[in-house]
Amino acid sequence: MGAGDGHDGQHGRRSVLAIGIGGRRQLMIHGWQVLAASPDPAATPADVTDQWNSAVSAESPGTVAAMAPELAAVTDIDAHDWWVRATISVDHPSRLRFAGLTAPARVFLDGELAATCESMFLPVTVFVAAGTTRVEIVFGSMDQWLRTRRPRGRWRSSLVAAQGLRWARTTFLGRAPVYGQLPAPVGIWRPVEVLADVHDHRCCVTVDPARSQIRVDGMADPESPGPITIEVDDPNGDRIGAPVGVTVVDGRFDAEVPVADAQLWWPRGYGDQPRYRVRVLDTGRVVHESSVGFRVVTTRTDGGFTLVVNDVPIFARGVTWSPPDPVALQVEAEVLEHGLRALADIGVTMVRVVGGMVFEQPDFYRLCAELGILVWQDAMLATIDPPDEAADLICREMAELLRTHSGNPAIVVVSGGSETLQQPEMLGLDPTAMSLPLLSEHLPTVVAAHADVVYVPASPSSPGLEGQSIRPDLGVAHWFGVGGYLRPLDDMRSAGVRFAAESLAFSIPPAPESVDRHFGSASGAGHHPLWKSAVPRDRGSSWDFEDVRDHYVRELFGVDPAALRRTDPERGLQLGRAAVAEAMRTCFAFWRQGDSRCAGALVLTGRDLVPGAGWGIFDSDGMPKAPVPVLARVWAPTTVTIEDAGLSGLRVDVHHDGPQAIAGELVLVAAGPTGHVVAEAATPIEVAAHSSVTLYDSGITGKFADLSHAYRFGPAPADAVQVSLRVDGAEIARDVLVVVVRTGQVHTGLRATASQGTSGDWTLEVSAEVTLRYVVIEMAGWTPSDNWFHIVPGQPHRVHLTGAGIPAGRVTSVDGILSARIEVSAS
């Protein structure tokens, strides 16, 4: 089996196999085994020689739970020492590089200690002689390691029970209940590489847009420095000039490569993502290759936090990132691409790699650059008081990450971890007494030396304002006013959120087919032990995030969720899905308005780690949940939103991120309860590049009509209002405001007709006789271009379909008594 061939049906796991680099050297690694042993910090391979007959064989290395799932299922992983061994055969002295071993660990070659691992976030390299070598690694029991007495922190972490983990350079996955019932990731979690080139040619590539040049700093063999040359290809793959020769001095070299008329890299939706290919060659052999981009990133910190890329303010929207496979922690590049592309397709411009989890694999950062997704990268710290003694390790971790991905234009923010400053504030401690030189001095120095990014002391924090991390109206916030703290939806206005690096955490039910697949039916889902174990809950709290969702179901739909679960569990889940979608849509529609002063928000989280109703907007299988199509409309690079502005009428905002101006028309249609049109008008509109335009309904229709029913002069003139943005006759954005919200379910006259065009494409036309909220298209094997939308009576909504065969399925609404079968037009 070759490198990267390993795959499982659920996550597309990537085998953490050894790979050969450096030409035609012969390489073989075989006989992988994993063994559980009693904890013994001093154990050597000789001490477990007689125990290998009880070991489990594995096809390739990995975490214990990935290599030996049958052992992990019945064993407390942190309670044991775990031994992994294999035999390596090479025909030339080589470097054996472990890109990721969990700590604490020791590596033995032929029974002799060769290296130790203190941090799972740093690579470990050993040298192997030509011939056959026995490699054995012992991963020490974390429980045993925690028994060593170490100084206590100044505060207690709310994330983990074992406070001694503040000393461990490891992930909290599998150790923090909020992430779900996961096995602790112990073992080999990144690739094992055999490098035929014994010398390390590590390079750091930086890009200078102001001088239009690429700079390369690197290492070479001081004993026999061959000719070092640098090649640069432009975004079209054409070579820029002749290879640049460099001089090696004391084993180091640096060079500057001019790039005429360098093309700028932009976040997705704001422009293109041109990248330049850099190769470093030693005596004609490629020893380094990377892709870099030209961009300038700065911030505006006028009490808030606004990212500015290439002099354009960016509204950052997206999610916090979750590893697609939280057990193996390594997946095929295709799996990462599928997940990231799904985010890019719904308008995501940023993801945050959260402290307390893991740094992502190299493919992740490469794909983000290709797709135009900005990366906010935390140091691997979360809620703990980081010991001063660990500062060097933490700085080395960040330096290694930034050097590995130097020149990558997607990485724009680095922070000193998640809630590293907020945790002591939340506990009522004096923040000015919580000095953390690691965050204020050491990490920013390392970051400045290795990357052109924005440094933030922690997420959340307010740069320059000590003791203000909790306030949402200053700097960077973690805002859960709507969500965990049960505030009304309008709280997003009074909170004054300037930038939320985490927000809007809800226990979101997956789609019905996912519920059926993992839990049998909606009837058992709410009470199934695995369902409840997947529902996020803060450690020590008396409530969980399903209680949070129930609160908003009660507020938005006027029903008792507990009673509804008893009589109609499927509707209970459906209203829960709609309540979360409504909350997220309402907040982002407001935050995207320029006068909200908000410059971005990230949803907690992108994907569930385990099956069930987790925080993720995608489930653990990567399938979208209800908020996804709703967020796609409000996150789109070009979109329109409509909201009730009280006595001012209906406010309509058109947002356009693109680099070119657009011109078209804005069409407004308002309908009464029977579908009769009470107002209809169109107005020309032009929106400049990277800008927004705001209008009110009276400015579109040319007269006052009280469409928002703010003045209460008799019955509401309109039940619902639809606004569409059309460019060259095509509708490119649409939004609907339901003015009169009725309780209970009604007969709807809902119809859905699929028709095939002359090109073979299918379109679904959905219409109703009454106003409907959250119309849902359910079509196995088909993907609609829009879903979970509102319908204005008498105004059909057309949705493009992607799939094979003849469309079939049904359409429902949270307001409708009956569903409608999808009909196929005879034409």
Secondary structure, DSSP 4 states (H G I P E B T S, - for coil): --TT----TTT-BPP--EEEESSS--EEEEEEEEEEE---TT--GGGGGGGGGG-EE-SS--BHHHH-HHHHTTS-GGGSEEEEEEEEEESS-EEEEES-B-SSEEEEETTEEEEEESBTTS-EEEEE-SEEEEEEEEE--HHHHHTS--PPPSS--SS-S-GGGGG-BS--TTTSGGG-S-----BB-S-EEEES--S---EEEEEETTTTEEEEEEE--SSS---EEEEEE-TTS-B-SSPEEE--BTTEEEEEEE-TTPPBP--TTTS----EEEEEEETTEEEEEEEE-B--EEEE-SSS-EEEETTEEE-EEEEEE--S-TTT--B-HHHHHHHHHHHHHTT--EEEE-TTS-PPPHHHHHHHHHHT-EEEEE-S-BSS---GGGHHHHHHHHHHHHHHTTT-TTEEEEES-BSTTHHHHHTT--GGG---HIIIIIHHHHHHHH---EEESSBSB-TT-TT-TT-TTSSBEEE-TTTTT---TTHHHHHT-S-EEEE--------HHHHHHHHSSHHHHTT-HHHHHHS---TT-S--HHHHHHHHHHHHH---HHHHHHH-HHHHHHHHHHHHHHHHHHHHHHHTSGGG---EEEES-SB-SSSSS-S-SB-TTS-B-THHHHHHHHHSSEEEEEEE-GGG-EEEEEEE-SSS-EEEEEEEEEE-TTS-EEEEEEEEEEE-TTEEEEEEHHHHHSS---TT--S--SS-S-SEEEEEEEETTEEEEEEEEE-SPPPS-B----EEEEEE-TTS-EEEEEE-SS-EEEEEEE-TT-EESS-SEEE-TT--EEEEEE-SSS---EEEETTBSS-EEPEE---
